Amino acid sequence: MTVTIVGSQLGDEGKGGVVDIFGDAVDVVARYQGGDNAGHTVVHEGEEYKLSLVPSGAVRGKTGVLGNGCVVNPATLFEEIDALRERGLDPDVRVARRAHVIFPYHRVLDGIEEEAKSEDGEEVGTTGRGIGPTYEDKAGRRGIRVGDLVDPDVLREKLEYVVPQKRALAEDVFGVETGEAFDVDALHAEYSEYAERLREEDMLVNAGDYLADRLDDDANVMFEGAQGTLIDIDHGNYPYVTSSNPTAGGAATGTGLGPSVVGADDSDVVGIVKGYLTRVGSGPLPTELGGVEGDTPGYTPGEGREEELATYIRDEGGEYGTVTGRPRRVGWLDLPMLRHATRTNGFSGIVINHLDVLAGLDEVKVGRAYELDGEEVTTIPATTERWAACDPVFETFDGWDAFDSEVVAEEGYDALPAEARDYVEYVEDELGVPAYALGVGPGREETVVRTNPFEE
């Protein structure tokens, strides 16, 4: 069977931890989109692992696959694999021949373009890892795929076609001096070495064939999405989006398996929900508390209850980017956003994380709807401009006392404070899907698992 793990908000919901929680019965974990702009933190046996490209299941000895929908920086890939080996692990990672390759010139251009946008307040919040420019080349039919690396003649031919274009863009349009990142010979030598290692370690696969064969052998496969629904290039708040499809449909196009595999009757699509809301970068956030200078539109630093509350939640939840270290904007849970995500992905269940972070507050709010043009709306508008015009309509809940997360995880759902259970059940009722698990602390053992989709 398959289980698809999807971020239901703006990323950073705790997807990597959920992959680990449900990981006992998993044989293969496949990433289906994104690149090393992901930031997945996994705590296993008291050790914390931060991964940006290697699928999270590698920490528990599962085979990881980077599907054709991914963009792969080989330098990052091998750095992470080597770091895991130094810590005593033996990651088994396969890479789709159809996945596209991130080159140094992509990273340079990513930074240049984001800096240019920032001058007009239009920055997206990119990590600067070259993800967007690589997907641009993919769509423009000038990309270089992983399978191209292993043929030196093909690699040189493709580099000689694309690199002069990139050099001209950097020099003539942005006025930036170029170096080895735009040198065909240097790139050919470096990436030929990566190709040799991919070959030697038997990492190259046709992802669709490989995964189909594993499923035919009754393997349990988990599809791991990066980022979240609201930064999906089709279903997010464009243009403040990533360049791929983190939503469940991306699991089919990004792995080479059909939609009937992802949405089969014996499979699950699980939406990961942070118990409050965060985002990195600009764009609307109707339920935002306080703000982050340089990211929150129209924000002026100041004092006040909302500022203090935002800072408290940010610090308690460690809300700083895994990849970038940037402070995340913080807001209350947004139900119109979650309704949109539930419909778009077809969630069969959700996981609500970080309930411990909200413990100790006098009250907790949920944005249950928006007010727009004098009317109440219950899902997000299609355009970013209309979403930015929305004012939140809040439902207020009594806060809950701090609790011992390990005790709650061991004793189960009923050990949660009654106020926290009220909060969970309200979200379940509003979305019409059950909470499969509840994150009550940062460790794998600090989770209340009510339903494991692999054991249904």
C-alpha positions as a printed NumPy array, in Angstrom:
array([[  0.   ,   0.   ,   0.   ],
       [  0.966,   3.659,  -0.177],
       [  0.666,   6.558,   2.232],
       [  1.214,  10.11 ,   1.009],
       [  2.428,  12.704,   3.499],
       [  1.427,  16.251,   2.547],
       [  1.974,  19.606,   4.216],
       [ -1.426,  21.239,   4.65 ],
       [ -0.236,  24.786,   5.283],
       [  2.846,  26.761,   4.227],
       [  5.538,  24.213,   5.001],
       [  7.379,  23.474,   8.259],
       [  4.442,  21.432,   9.603],
       [  6.588,  18.526,  10.796],
       [  6.32 ,  16.159,   7.836],
       [  9.706,  14.519,   8.394],
       [  8.775,  13.587,  11.931],
       [  5.538,  11.997,  10.746],
       [  7.431,   9.915,   8.193],
       [  9.492,   8.699,  11.114],
       [  6.454,   8.057,  13.354],
       [  4.722,   5.835,  10.791],
       [  8.027,   4.428,   9.591],
       [  8.165,   0.999,  11.225],
       [  6.088,  -0.675,   8.533],
       [  7.522,   1.341,   5.638],
       [  9.922,  -0.218,   3.139],
       [ 10.481,   2.737,   0.807],
       [ 10.181,   6.501,   1.287],
       [  9.989,   8.46 ,  -1.966],
       [ 10.346,  12.22 ,  -2.298],
       [  8.248,  13.377,  -5.228],
       [  9.104,  17.086,  -5.603],
       [ 11.35 ,  19.879,  -4.416],
       [ 15.038,  19.765,  -3.692],
       [ 17.391,  20.795,  -0.928],
       [ 15.084,  23.676,  -0.057],
       [ 13.176,  21.23 ,   2.158],
       [ 13.959,  21.211,   5.85 ],
       [ 12.985,  17.976,   7.587],
       [ 13.975,  17.419,  11.208],
       [ 13.819,  13.869,  12.566],
       [ 14.487,  12.902,  16.187],
       [ 15.382,   9.204,  16.475],
       [ 16.683,   7.445,  19.589],
       [ 17.49 ,  10.801,  21.155],
       [ 19.485,  11.984,  18.137],
       [ 18.358,  14.902,  15.986],
       [ 18.89 ,  14.742,  12.235],
       [ 18.308,  17.675,   9.9  ],
       [ 17.8  ,  16.66 ,   6.279],
       [ 17.156,  18.821,   3.256],
       [ 17.347,  16.31 ,   0.399],
       [ 17.743,  12.712,   1.604],
       [ 14.264,  11.235,   2.314],
       [ 13.501,  11.192,   6.039],
       [ 13.141,   7.413,   6.21 ],
       [ 16.903,   7.039,   5.757],
       [ 17.35 ,   7.704,   9.471],
       [ 15.493,   4.454,  10.18 ],
       [ 17.199,   2.359,   7.534],
       [ 14.479,   2.628,   4.88 ],
       [ 15.244,   2.861,   1.175],
       [ 14.901,   6.441,  -0.017],
       [ 14.02 ,   7.462,  -3.563],
       [ 14.352,  10.927,  -5.078],
       [ 11.678,  10.834,  -7.765],
       [ 11.602,  12.387, -11.212],
       [  9.702,  15.379,  -9.823],
       [ 12.674,  16.356,  -7.66 ],
       [ 15.549,  18.661,  -8.505],
       [ 18.81 ,  17.283,  -7.184],
       [ 21.973,  19.044,  -6.07 ],
       [ 24.522,  16.209,  -6.069],
       [ 26.849,  18.107,  -3.734],
       [ 24.118,  18.35 ,  -1.089],
       [ 23.069,  14.75 ,  -1.65 ],
       [ 26.519,  13.326,  -1.014],
       [ 27.21 ,  15.703,   1.884],
       [ 24.09 ,  14.427,   3.648],
       [ 24.811,  10.779,   2.868],
       [ 28.392,  11.129,   4.137],
       [ 27.223,  12.952,   7.275],
       [ 24.742,  10.158,   8.04 ],
       [ 27.457,   7.542,   7.536],
       [ 29.738,   9.411,   9.928],
       [ 26.976,   9.061,  12.529],
       [ 26.834,   5.302,  12.051],
       [ 23.958,   5.047,   9.584],
       [ 24.002,   3.374,   6.183],
       [ 21.529,   5.276,   3.984],
       [ 20.223,   3.496,   0.88 ],
       [ 19.268,   6.293,  -1.532],
       [ 18.173,   5.9  ,  -5.148],
       [ 17.887,   8.793,  -7.613],
       [ 15.544,   8.94 , -10.585],
       [ 17.298,   9.252, -13.93 ],
       [ 14.526,  11.666, -14.952],
       [ 15.11 ,  14.032, -12.005],
       [ 16.649,  17.366, -12.969],
       [ 20.041,  18.535, -11.74 ],
       [ 20.803,  21.764,  -9.888],
       [ 24.018,  23.415, -11.086],
       [ 25.993,  26.231,  -9.429],
       [ 24.722,  28.749, -11.981],
       [ 21.169,  28.009, -10.828],
       [ 22.09 ,  28.975,  -7.277],
       [ 23.825,  32.166,  -8.39 ],
       [ 20.873,  33.244, -10.503],
       [ 18.42 ,  32.384,  -7.729],
       [ 20.167,  34.784,  -5.366],
       [ 20.437,  37.537,  -7.977],
       [ 16.773,  37.364,  -8.93 ],
       [ 15.538,  37.278,  -5.328],
       [ 17.694,  40.286,  -4.488],
       [ 16.261,  42.154,  -7.473],
       [ 12.713,  41.35 ,  -6.369],
       [ 13.446,  42.471,  -2.811],
       [ 14.102,  45.995,  -4.023],
       [ 10.415,  46.193,  -4.975],
       [  9.142,  44.211,  -1.98 ],
       [  8.255,  41.248,  -4.209],
       [ 10.626,  38.639,  -2.779],
       [  9.184,  35.141,  -2.565],
       [ 11.28 ,  33.938,   0.355],
       [ 13.368,  31.518,  -1.682],
       [ 16.138,  29.631,   0.101],
       [ 18.59 ,  30.59 ,  -2.637],
       [ 19.3  ,  26.917,  -3.401],
       [ 18.641,  27.227,  -7.144],
       [ 15.334,  25.371,  -7.025],
       [ 13.25 ,  27.834,  -9.051],
       [ 15.805,  28.378, -11.835],
       [ 16.228,  24.612, -12.196],
       [ 12.491,  24.091, -12.601],
       [ 12.459,  27.009, -15.062],
       [ 15.033,  25.183, -17.185],
       [ 12.988,  21.984, -16.903],
       [  9.867,  23.742, -18.203],
       [ 11.926,  25.539, -20.844],
       [ 13.281,  22.209, -22.139],
       [ 16.881,  23.205, -21.503],
       [ 17.344,  21.311, -18.24 ],
       [ 19.912,  18.607, -17.594],
       [ 18.666,  15.401, -16.001],
       [ 20.453,  13.003, -13.684],
       [ 20.561,  10.408, -16.451],
       [ 22.474,  12.872, -18.651],
       [ 25.358,  13.088, -16.194],
       [ 26.568,   9.552, -16.854],
       [ 27.201,  10.178, -20.559],
       [ 30.174,  12.591, -20.802],
       [ 29.416,  13.58 , -24.395],
       [ 25.75 ,  14.296, -23.711],
       [ 26.636,  16.251, -20.573],
       [ 29.13 ,  18.435, -22.451],
       [ 26.719,  19.033, -25.31 ],
       [ 23.975,  20.171, -22.955],
       [ 26.319,  22.36 , -20.907],
       [ 27.659,  24.029, -24.041],
       [ 24.089,  24.856, -25.017],
       [ 22.786,  26.227, -21.73 ],
       [ 25.78 ,  27.784, -19.941],
       [ 26.35 ,  30.636, -22.425],
       [ 22.696,  31.593, -22.023],
       [ 23.062,  31.691, -18.26 ],
       [ 26.311,  33.642, -18.455],
       [ 24.703,  36.24 , -20.717],
       [ 21.752,  36.549, -18.324],
       [ 24.025,  37.124, -15.339],
       [ 26.386,  39.522, -17.071],
       [ 24.191,  41.42 , -19.526],
       [ 20.91 ,  41.595, -17.612],
       [ 22.019,  41.66 , -13.966],
       [ 25.524,  43.061, -14.437],
       [ 27.17 ,  40.341, -12.347],
       [ 30.642,  38.971, -12.994],
       [ 30.7  ,  35.217, -13.561],
       [ 33.236,  32.598, -12.548],
       [ 33.499,  28.81 , -12.334],
       [ 29.752,  28.533, -11.8  ],
       [ 29.432,  29.45 , -15.482],
       [ 32.5  ,  27.593, -16.801],
       [ 31.665,  24.607, -19.022],
       [ 34.931,  22.753, -18.424],
       [ 34.807,  23.16 , -14.644],
       [ 31.164,  22.071, -14.49 ],
       [ 31.773,  19.098, -16.756],
       [ 34.646,  17.875, -14.582],
       [ 32.765,  18.321, -11.295],
       [ 29.526,  16.698, -12.41 ],
       [ 31.273,  13.823, -14.152],
       [ 32.711,  12.944, -10.738],
       [ 29.223,  12.969,  -9.232],
       [ 28.057,  10.711, -12.063],
       [ 30.832,   8.243, -11.304],
       [ 29.789,   8.017,  -7.675],
       [ 26.119,   7.602,  -8.613],
       [ 27.161,   4.715, -10.853],
       [ 29.568,   3.114,  -8.398],
       [ 27.01 ,   3.128,  -5.586],
       [ 24.225,   1.826,  -7.858],
       [ 21.979,   4.773,  -7.05 ],
       [ 20.386,   5.405, -10.457],
       [ 16.855,   4.092, -11.112],
       [ 13.886,   4.587, -13.352],
       [ 11.703,   5.707, -10.442],
       [  8.363,   4.571, -11.833],
       [  9.616,   1.083, -12.686],
       [ 11.496,   0.737,  -9.412],
       [  8.544,   1.761,  -7.241],
       [  6.055,  -0.314,  -9.224],
       [  8.246,  -3.376,  -8.778],
       [  8.485,  -2.785,  -5.034],
       [  4.714,  -2.429,  -4.774],
       [  4.265,  -5.645,  -6.77 ],
       [  6.427,  -7.297,  -4.118],
       [  3.967,  -6.04 ,  -1.449],
       [  6.262,  -3.287,  -0.172],
       [  4.793,  -0.421,   1.819],
       [  5.701,   2.85 ,   0.117],
       [  5.447,   6.298,   1.618],
       [  5.435,   9.382,  -0.593],
       [  7.041,  12.319,   1.198],
       [  6.114,  15.82 ,   0.104],
       [  8.218,  18.889,   0.802],
       [  6.865,  22.385,   1.559],
       [  3.076,  22.744,   1.833],
       [ -0.202,  23.073,  -0.032],
       [ -0.304,  26.87 ,   0.109],
       [  2.997,  27.157,  -1.701],
       [  2.044,  24.674,  -4.427],
       [  2.642,  26.39 ,  -7.769],
       [ -0.935,  25.634,  -8.908],
       [ -2.911,  25.601,  -5.664],
       [ -0.941,  28.046,  -3.506],
       [ -0.99 ,  31.818,  -3.175],
       [  0.857,  32.587,  -6.392],
       [  3.458,  34.095,  -6.87 ],
       [  4.594,  33.399,  -3.269],
       [  4.963,  29.728,  -4.063],
       [  7.538,  27.049,  -4.761],
       [  8.15 ,  25.796,  -8.295],
       [  6.586,  22.344,  -7.97 ],
       [  3.495,  20.526,  -6.686],
       [  3.709,  19.556,  -2.987],
       [  0.048,  18.509,  -3.123],
       [ -0.983,  14.851,  -3.366],
       [ -1.341,  14.951,  -7.145],
       [  2.386,  15.633,  -7.323],
       [  3.031,  12.2  ,  -5.83 ],
       [  1.845,  10.632,  -9.078],
       [  3.583,  12.943, -11.549],
       [  6.721,  13.084,  -9.408],
       [  7.242,   9.335,  -9.071],
       [  5.978,   7.828, -12.326],
       [  3.092,   5.983, -10.677],
       [ -0.532,   6.545, -11.599],
       [ -3.134,   8.503,  -9.601],
       [ -4.95 ,   5.24 ,  -8.911],
       [ -1.898,   4.092,  -6.939],
       [ -1.733,   7.255,  -4.829],
       [ -5.483,   7.339,  -4.211],
       [ -6.217,   3.618,  -4.03 ],
       [ -8.865,   2.365,  -1.612],
       [ -6.238,   0.754,   0.609],
       [ -4.026,   3.863,   0.619],
       [ -4.061,   7.071,   2.617],
       [ -3.309,  10.74 ,   2.064],
       [ -2.357,  12.297,   5.395],
       [ -2.283,  16.06 ,   5.863],
       [  0.213,  17.406,   8.374],
       [ -1.036,  20.363,  10.399],
       [  0.904,  22.555,  12.748],
       [ -1.329,  23.511,  15.682],
       [ -0.775,  27.157,  14.796],
       [  0.492,  28.724,  11.575],
       [  3.899,  29.815,  10.304],
       [  5.412,  30.974,   7.045],
       [  8.72 ,  32.254,   5.725],
       [  8.792,  35.152,   3.279],
       [  6.23 ,  37.634,   2.071],
       [  2.594,  37.114,   1.107],
       [ -0.755,  37.186,   2.953],
       [ -1.221,  35.637,   6.389],
       [ -4.644,  36.777,   7.672],
       [ -4.306,  35.254,  11.163],
       [ -0.774,  36.601,  11.728],
       [  0.357,  37.669,  15.19 ],
       [  2.9  ,  40.484,  15.259],
       [  5.195,  40.319,  12.244],
       [  8.699,  39.814,  10.896],
       [ 10.584,  42.78 ,   9.528],
       [ 11.301,  42.365,   5.831],
       [  8.706,  39.592,   5.386],
       [  5.349,  40.781,   6.726],
       [  3.804,  43.185,   4.193],
       [  3.535,  46.709,   5.586],
       [  5.059,  45.693,   8.91 ],
       [  6.555,  48.264,  11.258],
       [  8.309,  46.882,  14.351],
       [  6.55 ,  47.794,  17.579],
       [  5.498,  46.618,  20.992],
       [  2.255,  45.042,  22.115],
       [  0.521,  41.859,  23.17 ],
       [  0.471,  40.396,  19.653],
       [  4.21 ,  40.985,  19.215],
       [  4.987,  39.347,  22.548],
       [  2.718,  36.397,  21.811],
       [  4.24 ,  35.85 ,  18.374],
       [  7.744,  35.913,  19.837],
       [  6.742,  33.507,  22.612],
       [  5.28 ,  30.954,  20.174],
       [  8.228,  31.357,  17.797],
       [ 10.734,  30.691,  20.554],
       [  8.784,  27.843,  22.173],
       [  8.302,  26.157,  18.822],
       [ 11.804,  26.839,  17.503],
       [ 10.252,  28.579,  14.53 ],
       [ 13.375,  29.337,  12.594],
       [ 14.025,  27.819,   9.166],
       [ 15.807,  24.436,   9.193],
       [ 17.663,  25.369,   6.014],
       [ 18.004,  29.157,   6.328],
       [ 17.699,  29.931,  10.057],
       [ 15.271,  32.724,   9.203],
       [ 12.567,  33.587,  11.767],
       [  9.147,  32.396,  10.674],
       [  6.057,  34.544,  10.75 ],
       [  3.543,  33.222,  13.296],
       [ -0.254,  33.185,  13.313],
       [ -3.245,  31.33 ,  14.687],
       [ -4.524,  28.204,  12.962],
       [ -6.351,  29.099,   9.727],
       [ -9.321,  26.834,   8.94 ],
       [-10.145,  28.305,   5.503],
       [ -6.606,  27.331,   4.524],
       [ -7.073,  23.814,   5.911],
       [-10.418,  23.371,   4.143],
       [ -8.697,  24.294,   0.878],
       [ -5.914,  21.797,   1.593],
       [ -8.346,  19.024,   2.553],
       [-10.247,  19.389,  -0.707],
       [ -7.172,  19.795,  -2.91 ],
       [ -5.401,  16.743,  -1.503],
       [ -8.298,  14.491,  -0.539],
       [ -7.065,  13.907,   2.998],
       [ -8.168,  10.691,   4.634],
       [ -6.645,  11.819,   7.927],
       [ -4.526,  14.532,   9.496],
       [ -1.757,  14.809,  12.059],
       [ -1.781,  17.849,  14.361],
       [  1.654,  18.793,  15.659],
       [  3.039,  21.187,  18.294],
       [  0.144,  21.035,  20.742],
       [  2.778,  21.356,  23.473],
       [  3.92 ,  24.735,  22.131],
       [  0.478,  26.217,  22.777],
       [  0.319,  24.864,  26.345],
       [  0.323,  27.527,  29.039],
       [ -1.519,  30.207,  27.053],
       [ -4.616,  31.76 ,  28.611],
       [ -6.542,  31.347,  25.384],
       [ -6.006,  29.87 ,  21.951],
       [ -7.703,  31.145,  18.806],
       [ -8.622,  29.598,  15.486],
       [ -9.424,  31.565,  12.36 ],
       [-12.665,  29.765,  11.471],
       [-13.566,  31.995,   8.488],
       [-12.745,  35.267,   6.733],
       [-14.693,  38.44 ,   6.247],
       [-14.377,  39.685,   2.666],
       [-16.402,  42.544,   1.203],
       [-18.821,  42.345,   4.111],
       [-19.455,  38.621,   3.663],
       [-18.191,  35.604,   5.562],
       [-16.216,  33.111,   3.459],
       [-14.96 ,  29.721,   4.603],
       [-12.147,  28.959,   2.156],
       [ -9.318,  30.973,   0.632],
       [ -9.94 ,  33.126,  -2.464],
       [ -8.194,  32.117,  -5.681],
       [ -6.022,  35.225,  -6.01 ],
       [ -3.382,  36.508,  -3.631],
       [ -4.81 ,  40.022,  -3.788],
       [ -8.25 ,  38.856,  -2.658],
       [ -6.713,  36.707,   0.076],
       [ -4.757,  39.711,   1.336],
       [ -8.036,  41.62 ,   1.646],
       [ -9.502,  39.017,   4.03 ],
       [ -9.957,  39.708,   7.726],
       [-10.023,  36.686,  10.05 ],
       [-13.112,  35.65 ,  12.   ],
       [-11.89 ,  33.96 ,  15.173],
       [-13.181,  31.205,  17.428],
       [-11.643,  31.43 ,  20.904],
       [-10.816,  28.437,  23.099],
       [ -9.683,  28.172,  26.686],
       [ -5.966,  27.489,  26.892],
       [ -4.569,  24.336,  28.446],
       [ -1.973,  23.761,  31.111],
       [  1.517,  22.507,  30.367],
       [  1.75 ,  18.715,  30.427],
       [  4.367,  15.992,  30.486],
       [  4.597,  15.034,  26.814],
       [  6.11 ,  11.604,  27.456],
       [  3.359,  10.709,  29.924],
       [  0.652,  11.862,  27.518],
       [  2.213,   9.924,  24.658],
       [  2.382,   6.775,  26.761],
       [ -1.101,   7.019,  28.258],
       [ -2.843,   8.194,  25.096],
       [ -5.378,  10.731,  23.938],
       [ -7.413,  10.9  ,  27.144],
       [ -4.302,  12.041,  29.037],
       [ -4.302,  15.326,  27.098],
       [ -5.888,  18.258,  28.955],
       [ -9.6  ,  18.5  ,  28.192],
       [ -9.124,  21.925,  26.612],
       [ -6.574,  20.527,  24.154],
       [ -8.96 ,  17.703,  23.256],
       [-11.704,  20.272,  22.607],
       [ -9.339,  22.046,  20.24 ],
       [ -8.456,  18.856,  18.359],
       [-12.061,  17.733,  18.041],
       [-13.149,  21.141,  16.755],
       [-10.579,  20.907,  13.941],
       [-11.611,  17.326,  13.13 ],
       [-15.277,  18.31 ,  12.935],
       [-14.64 ,  21.351,  10.77 ],
       [-12.502,  19.429,   8.263],
       [-14.495,  16.217,   8.357],
       [-11.402,  14.021,   8.777],
       [ -9.955,  12.279,  11.844],
       [ -6.665,  13.131,  13.52 ],
       [ -4.501,  10.043,  13.088],
       [ -1.84 ,  11.361,  15.446],
       [ -1.056,  14.306,  17.698],
       [  2.396,  15.745,  18.233],
       [  2.816,  16.619,  21.914],
       [  6.611,  17.022,  21.922],
       [  9.601,  17.07 ,  19.549],
       [ 10.619,  13.407,  19.842],
       [  9.17 ,  10.405,  18.046],
       [  8.163,   8.975,  21.415],
       [  6.254,  12.194,  22.188],
       [  3.392,  11.506,  19.823],
       [ -0.103,  10.208,  20.48 ],
       [ -0.772,   7.759,  17.638],
       [ -4.484,   7.033,  17.313],
       [ -4.405,   5.44 ,  13.842],
       [ -1.392,   4.133,  11.964],
       [ -2.424,   3.973,   8.289],
       [ -0.099,   1.019,   7.682],
       [ -1.846,  -0.982,  10.387],
       [ -5.488,  -0.325,   9.552]])
